[in-house]
Amino acid sequence: MITTQPTQNSERETFMDALRGFAILGIFIANLAHLSFYNESAKVISPWIMESWDGTVRFLQYLFIEGKFYSIFSLLFGWGIAFQLKRGIEKGTDTIPLIKRRLFFMLLLGGIHLLIWSGDIVFFYALLGFIILPLLKFTNKTLLIIGSTLLLSPILLYAVKMYFPILNFPAIFLFDMGDQVTHFFFGEMSNEKYRALMHEGSWLDQLKSNIAGVFYRYGYLIYVSRISKVIGMFLIGYVIGRSDFYKKLKQHRKTVITIIILGILIGIPFNYLLASYMSSSVRGEYYNLQPSGLKLTIYYALGVVPLALTYVGLLMFGFQTKLGHKILQIVSPVGRMAFTNYISHSLIGNFVFLGAGLEMMGKVGPLYLTLFGIMVFIIQIIFSTIWLRYFQYGPAEWVWRSLTYRKIQPMRLTQIAFK
């Protein structure tokens, strides 16, 4: 029986893919400092560390990258759920069960990825995806109020925890669990012994370390109130999708311009303060619930999201221009294969930096890490573009989709021309 070819991506989908691609780049550059175990205070001598440039590059990363791209990724997650629900309504089907299956298998695949790199966000997003589903029945206005409140809530939470540290118990409990798991696998572990283990250990040691790292990771996410930040962006993204904001961009032009202007006027100064704090010697005081830590929380809350929304607004307008449209279309294949490309970052990072791989751990500074991230991104653009000429989905997307629909999905483009 002859079946139809897959529908071409709409302009909205292409834009979302391009935005997702840029988010992937920003997240990778931000994560490289952790994947590479870069430590400025270690004073490592290496041709890939340039003290004269690295401090400036790191400052600029805090200013323009830190937190902004996972915020965009979170917004796209909510937007994507709205897109799936609207498609279901158009077809007259209830897509909530399908979305729940997608989230369940996203949780499963994210759990596997946690064993590769404990800094994974896939598992975390899937967990929070289940949490937001009951909220989607509220009006757009209510969701915007809830989302905005959640984005600002870390300020209040940090202030309250300064007087009632017991509220940090869930995070402290997870940190302690991480210590116990580490002790179980490796015995007593200092920072120096841990770095030596990553230098000299096997892939099995890395796996054990990641199991312990999951507890540290989720203790950190709770400590810094990442849950409320991400859910807030989910809800704002969902409103953008449900309201067809992008389709009606012309009539929302003034709104987007206002967001861009306010994002620059508010976001740049507060991100400058954020970058200054993160580059200073007092940054460690955040974890001691000190007033300076409250300052960081304020800088982050008032700086990161406004600038992230500015990026989105600028790219929305850029996509409407001939040149911008061409550039973003070049990037969009990376976004279509975002899951595959995101997981590949962990594989690349582990291979390049860990002792079981090329052992570049701690030997590369922010300047070369940024250039490395851009180089990997260019390779991913080329690879994703070629791959999607022959296949409908990236490898990880295909596995996810096949699990979700409970049957092996056709992958090659030629497979769906005739059936």
C-alpha positions as CSV (number, residue, x, y, z in Angstrom):
1,M,0.0,0.0,0.0
2,I,1.3,3.4,-0.9
3,T,1.7,5.8,2.1
4,T,2.5,9.4,2.2
5,Q,6.0,10.8,2.7
6,P,6.7,12.3,6.1
7,T,5.5,15.9,6.2
8,Q,8.0,18.6,5.8
9,N,8.8,20.5,9.0
10,S,6.8,23.6,9.4
11,E,8.5,27.0,9.8
12,R,7.7,26.8,13.5
13,E,9.2,23.3,13.9
14,T,12.3,24.4,12.0
15,F,12.7,27.4,14.2
16,M,12.3,25.2,17.3
17,D,14.9,22.8,16.0
18,A,17.3,25.7,15.3
19,L,16.7,27.1,18.8
20,R,17.3,23.7,20.3
21,G,20.5,23.4,18.3
22,F,21.9,26.6,19.7
23,A,20.8,25.5,23.2
24,I,22.8,22.3,22.7
25,L,25.9,24.3,21.8
26,G,25.5,26.6,24.8
27,I,24.9,23.7,27.2
28,F,28.0,21.9,25.8
29,I,30.3,24.9,26.3
30,A,28.9,25.4,29.8
31,N,29.4,21.7,30.6
32,L,32.9,21.4,29.3
33,A,34.4,23.0,32.4
34,H,33.0,20.1,34.4
35,L,33.6,17.4,31.8
36,S,37.2,18.5,31.5
37,F,37.8,18.9,35.2
38,Y,39.2,22.4,34.6
39,N,40.5,23.9,37.9
40,E,41.9,27.4,37.7
41,S,43.5,27.2,41.1
42,A,45.4,24.0,40.2
43,K,47.9,26.1,38.2
44,V,48.5,23.3,35.7
45,I,51.1,24.0,33.0
46,S,49.8,23.0,29.6
47,P,49.9,24.5,26.1
48,W,46.1,24.4,26.2
49,I,45.9,26.7,29.2
50,M,46.4,30.4,28.5
51,E,46.2,32.4,31.7
52,S,46.1,35.7,29.9
53,W,42.9,34.7,28.0
54,D,41.3,32.1,30.1
55,G,40.1,34.4,32.9
56,T,38.4,36.7,30.4
57,V,36.8,33.8,28.5
58,R,35.5,32.3,31.7
59,F,34.1,35.7,32.8
60,L,32.3,36.0,29.4
61,Q,30.9,32.5,29.7
62,Y,29.4,33.4,33.1
63,L,28.1,36.6,31.5
64,F,26.5,35.3,28.3
65,I,26.2,31.5,28.7
66,E,25.9,30.4,32.3
67,G,22.3,29.2,32.9
68,K,20.9,30.8,29.7
69,F,20.9,27.8,27.5
70,Y,19.4,25.2,29.8
71,S,16.7,27.8,30.4
72,I,16.1,27.9,26.6
73,F,16.1,24.1,26.5
74,S,13.6,24.1,29.4
75,L,11.4,26.6,27.5
76,L,11.5,24.3,24.4
77,F,10.5,21.3,26.5
78,G,7.3,23.0,27.6
79,W,6.7,24.3,24.1
80,G,7.1,20.8,22.7
81,I,4.5,19.4,25.1
82,A,2.1,22.1,24.0
83,F,2.9,21.2,20.3
84,Q,2.1,17.5,20.9
85,L,-1.2,18.3,22.7
86,K,-2.3,20.6,19.9
87,R,-1.5,18.0,17.3
88,G,-3.6,15.5,19.3
89,I,-6.5,18.0,19.4
90,E,-6.3,18.5,15.7
91,K,-6.5,14.7,15.2
92,G,-9.2,14.3,17.8
93,T,-7.1,12.1,20.0
94,D,-6.0,12.2,23.7
95,T,-2.3,12.6,23.6
96,I,-1.7,12.6,27.4
97,P,-1.1,8.8,27.5
98,L,1.4,9.1,24.7
99,I,3.1,12.0,26.4
100,K,3.3,10.0,29.6
101,R,4.9,7.1,27.7
102,R,7.4,9.5,26.1
103,L,8.3,10.8,29.5
104,F,8.6,7.3,31.0
105,F,11.1,6.2,28.3
106,M,12.8,9.5,28.5
107,L,13.3,8.8,32.2
108,L,14.6,5.3,31.4
109,L,17.1,6.6,28.7
110,G,18.1,9.5,30.9
111,G,18.8,7.0,33.7
112,I,21.2,5.1,31.4
113,H,22.8,8.4,30.4
114,L,23.4,9.2,34.1
115,L,25.7,6.3,34.2
116,I,27.8,7.8,31.4
117,W,27.8,11.4,32.9
118,S,26.1,12.3,36.2
119,G,25.5,15.8,35.0
120,D,22.7,14.5,32.7
121,I,19.5,16.6,32.4
122,V,17.3,14.2,30.5
123,F,16.3,12.1,33.6
124,F,15.7,15.4,35.5
125,Y,13.5,16.9,32.8
126,A,11.4,13.7,32.5
127,L,10.8,13.7,36.2
128,L,9.6,17.3,36.2
129,G,7.6,16.6,33.0
130,F,5.3,14.3,35.0
131,I,5.0,17.0,37.7
132,I,3.8,19.7,35.3
133,L,1.1,17.6,33.5
134,P,-1.6,18.4,36.1
135,L,-0.9,22.1,35.8
136,L,-1.6,22.3,32.1
137,K,-5.3,22.7,32.6
138,F,-4.9,26.2,34.0
139,T,-5.2,29.3,31.8
140,N,-2.3,30.9,30.1
141,K,-2.4,33.9,32.5
142,T,-2.4,31.6,35.6
143,L,0.5,29.5,34.2
144,L,2.5,32.7,33.5
145,I,2.0,33.8,37.0
146,I,3.0,30.4,38.4
147,G,6.0,30.2,36.1
148,S,7.2,33.7,37.0
149,T,6.7,33.1,40.7
150,L,8.7,29.8,40.5
151,L,11.5,31.6,38.6
152,L,11.8,34.2,41.4
153,S,11.2,31.7,44.3
154,P,14.9,30.7,44.8
155,I,15.5,34.2,46.3
156,L,12.9,33.6,49.0
157,L,14.0,30.0,49.5
158,Y,17.6,30.9,50.0
159,A,16.7,33.7,52.4
160,V,14.5,31.4,54.5
161,K,17.1,28.7,54.5
162,M,19.6,31.2,56.0
163,Y,17.5,31.2,59.1
164,F,16.2,27.6,58.9
165,P,19.0,25.5,57.5
166,I,17.0,22.4,58.3
167,L,15.1,23.1,55.1
168,N,18.3,22.0,53.3
169,F,17.9,18.5,54.7
170,P,16.9,16.8,51.4
171,A,20.1,18.1,49.7
172,I,22.3,17.3,52.6
173,F,20.9,13.8,52.8
174,L,21.7,13.2,49.1
175,F,25.2,14.6,49.6
176,D,25.7,12.2,52.5
177,M,24.4,9.3,50.4
178,G,26.9,10.3,47.7
179,D,29.7,10.1,50.3
180,Q,28.5,6.7,51.5
181,V,28.3,5.3,47.9
182,T,31.7,6.7,47.2
183,H,33.1,5.1,50.4
184,F,31.5,1.8,49.4
185,F,33.2,1.7,46.0
186,F,36.5,3.5,46.8
187,G,37.0,3.9,50.5
188,E,38.0,7.3,51.9
189,M,38.1,9.8,49.1
190,S,39.6,13.2,49.2
191,N,39.5,15.7,46.2
192,E,43.1,14.8,45.4
193,K,42.3,11.0,45.4
194,Y,39.2,11.6,43.3
195,R,41.2,13.5,40.6
196,A,43.9,10.8,40.7
197,L,41.2,8.2,40.2
198,M,39.8,10.0,37.2
199,H,43.3,10.3,35.8
200,E,44.3,6.7,36.3
201,G,41.0,4.8,36.7
202,S,39.3,2.5,34.3
203,W,35.9,2.9,32.6
204,L,34.5,0.7,35.4
205,D,35.8,3.2,38.0
206,Q,34.1,6.0,36.0
207,L,30.8,4.0,36.1
208,K,31.1,3.6,39.9
209,S,31.9,7.3,40.2
210,N,28.9,8.3,38.2
211,I,26.6,6.1,40.4
212,A,27.8,8.1,43.4
213,G,27.7,11.3,41.3
214,V,23.9,10.9,40.8
215,F,23.4,11.6,44.5
216,Y,25.7,14.6,44.5
217,R,24.0,15.9,41.4
218,Y,20.5,15.7,42.7
219,G,21.6,17.1,46.1
220,Y,23.1,20.1,44.1
221,L,19.9,20.5,42.0
222,I,17.8,20.7,45.2
223,Y,20.3,23.0,47.0
224,V,20.3,25.6,44.2
225,S,16.5,25.4,43.7
226,R,16.9,24.2,40.1
227,I,13.5,22.4,40.3
228,S,11.5,25.6,40.5
229,K,13.6,27.3,37.9
230,V,13.1,24.5,35.3
231,I,9.4,24.1,36.0
232,G,9.0,27.8,35.7
233,M,10.6,27.8,32.2
234,F,8.6,24.7,31.3
235,L,5.3,26.6,32.0
236,I,6.4,29.7,30.1
237,G,7.4,27.5,27.1
238,Y,4.0,25.7,27.3
239,V,2.2,29.0,27.2
240,I,4.2,30.1,24.1
241,G,3.2,26.9,22.4
242,R,-0.4,26.7,23.4
243,S,-1.1,30.4,22.5
244,D,0.5,30.0,19.0
245,F,2.8,32.9,20.0
246,Y,5.2,32.1,17.2
247,K,2.5,31.8,14.5
248,K,1.2,35.2,15.6
249,L,4.6,36.8,15.8
250,K,3.6,39.8,13.7
251,Q,0.9,40.8,16.1
252,H,3.2,40.1,19.1
253,R,6.0,42.1,17.6
254,K,5.8,44.8,20.3
255,T,5.8,42.2,23.0
256,V,8.9,40.6,21.7
257,I,10.7,43.9,21.3
258,T,9.8,44.8,24.9
259,I,11.1,41.4,26.1
260,I,14.4,42.0,24.2
261,I,14.9,45.6,25.5
262,L,14.0,44.6,29.1
263,G,16.2,41.5,28.8
264,I,19.1,43.6,27.8
265,L,18.5,46.4,30.4
266,I,17.9,44.0,33.3
267,G,19.8,40.9,32.1
268,I,23.2,42.4,31.2
269,P,23.8,44.3,34.5
270,F,22.7,41.4,36.7
271,N,24.7,38.9,34.6
272,Y,27.7,41.1,35.0
273,L,27.2,41.0,38.7
274,L,26.7,37.2,38.4
275,A,30.0,36.8,36.4
276,S,31.9,39.0,38.9
277,Y,30.6,36.9,41.8
278,M,31.4,33.6,40.1
279,S,34.9,34.9,39.2
280,S,35.6,36.0,42.8
281,S,37.0,34.1,45.9
282,V,33.7,34.3,47.8
283,R,31.7,32.1,45.4
284,G,32.1,29.1,47.8
285,E,30.1,31.0,50.5
286,Y,26.9,30.2,48.6
287,Y,26.9,26.8,50.2
288,N,27.4,28.2,53.7
289,L,24.1,30.1,53.4
290,Q,25.8,33.5,53.7
291,P,24.4,36.9,52.7
292,S,26.8,36.9,49.7
293,G,25.1,33.7,48.6
294,L,21.8,35.5,48.7
295,K,23.3,38.1,46.4
296,L,24.3,35.4,43.9
297,T,20.8,34.0,44.0
298,I,19.3,37.4,43.2
299,Y,21.8,38.0,40.4
300,Y,21.0,34.6,38.9
301,A,17.2,35.0,39.2
302,L,17.1,38.5,37.7
303,G,19.8,38.0,35.1
304,V,19.7,34.5,33.6
305,V,16.1,34.2,32.4
306,P,15.7,37.8,31.0
307,L,18.8,37.3,28.9
308,A,17.8,33.8,27.8
309,L,14.4,35.3,26.6
310,T,16.3,38.0,24.8
311,Y,18.2,35.4,22.9
312,V,14.9,33.7,22.0
313,G,13.4,37.0,20.9
314,L,16.4,38.0,18.7
315,L,16.4,34.6,17.1
316,M,12.7,34.8,16.4
317,F,13.2,38.1,14.6
318,G,16.4,36.8,12.9
319,F,14.5,33.8,11.5
320,Q,12.2,36.2,9.7
321,T,15.1,37.6,7.7
322,K,16.5,35.9,4.6
323,L,20.0,35.6,6.0
324,G,18.9,34.6,9.5
325,H,16.6,32.0,8.0
326,K,19.4,30.4,6.0
327,I,21.8,30.4,9.0
328,L,19.2,28.9,11.4
329,Q,18.2,26.3,8.8
330,I,21.8,25.2,8.8
331,V,21.7,24.7,12.6
332,S,18.3,23.0,12.7
333,P,19.5,19.4,12.0
334,V,21.4,19.5,15.2
335,G,18.2,20.4,17.0
336,R,16.2,17.6,15.3
337,M,18.8,15.2,16.6
338,A,19.2,17.0,20.0
339,F,18.9,13.8,22.1
340,T,21.6,12.0,20.0
341,N,23.9,15.1,20.0
342,Y,23.5,15.7,23.7
343,I,24.4,12.2,24.6
344,S,27.4,12.3,22.2
345,H,28.7,15.3,24.2
346,S,29.1,13.0,27.3
347,L,30.8,10.3,25.2
348,I,33.2,12.8,23.6
349,G,33.9,14.5,26.9
350,N,34.7,11.2,28.7
351,F,36.9,9.9,25.8
352,V,38.9,13.2,25.5
353,F,39.3,14.1,29.1
354,L,39.3,11.0,31.3
355,G,42.4,9.0,32.1
356,A,40.8,5.9,30.5
357,G,40.6,7.9,27.2
358,L,43.0,10.6,25.9
359,E,43.7,11.9,29.5
360,M,43.3,15.6,28.7
361,M,41.7,16.1,32.2
362,G,42.6,19.5,33.7
363,K,45.0,20.3,30.8
364,V,42.6,22.5,28.8
365,G,41.5,26.0,29.8
366,P,38.3,28.0,28.9
367,L,39.6,29.5,25.7
368,Y,40.5,26.1,24.1
369,L,37.5,24.4,25.7
370,T,35.2,27.0,24.0
371,L,37.0,26.5,20.6
372,F,36.7,22.7,21.1
373,G,33.0,23.1,21.8
374,I,32.4,25.1,18.6
375,M,34.5,22.6,16.6
376,V,32.3,19.7,17.9
377,F,29.2,21.7,17.1
378,I,30.3,22.3,13.5
379,I,31.0,18.5,13.2
380,Q,27.5,17.8,14.6
381,I,26.0,20.2,12.0
382,I,27.7,18.3,9.2
383,F,26.9,14.8,10.7
384,S,23.3,15.6,11.5
385,T,22.7,17.2,8.0
386,I,24.0,14.1,6.2
387,W,22.3,11.7,8.6
388,L,18.9,13.3,8.1
389,R,19.2,13.0,4.3
390,Y,18.8,9.3,4.7
391,F,17.1,8.8,8.0
392,Q,14.0,10.2,9.7
393,Y,15.4,10.4,13.2
394,G,18.7,10.4,15.0
395,P,19.7,7.0,16.6
396,A,18.7,8.0,20.1
397,E,15.5,9.6,18.8
398,W,14.6,6.4,16.9
399,V,15.1,4.3,20.0
400,W,13.0,6.7,22.1
401,R,10.2,6.8,19.5
402,S,10.2,3.0,19.0
403,L,9.8,2.5,22.7
404,T,7.1,5.1,23.0
405,Y,5.0,3.7,20.1
406,R,5.7,0.1,21.2
407,K,6.9,-1.0,17.8
408,I,10.0,-0.6,15.7
409,Q,9.7,2.6,13.7
410,P,10.8,2.9,10.1
411,M,14.1,4.8,10.1
412,R,15.3,5.1,6.6
413,L,13.4,7.7,4.5
414,T,12.9,5.2,1.7
415,Q,11.2,2.8,4.1
416,I,8.1,4.9,4.3
417,A,7.6,5.5,0.6
418,F,6.1,2.1,0.2
419,K,4.8,-0.2,2.8
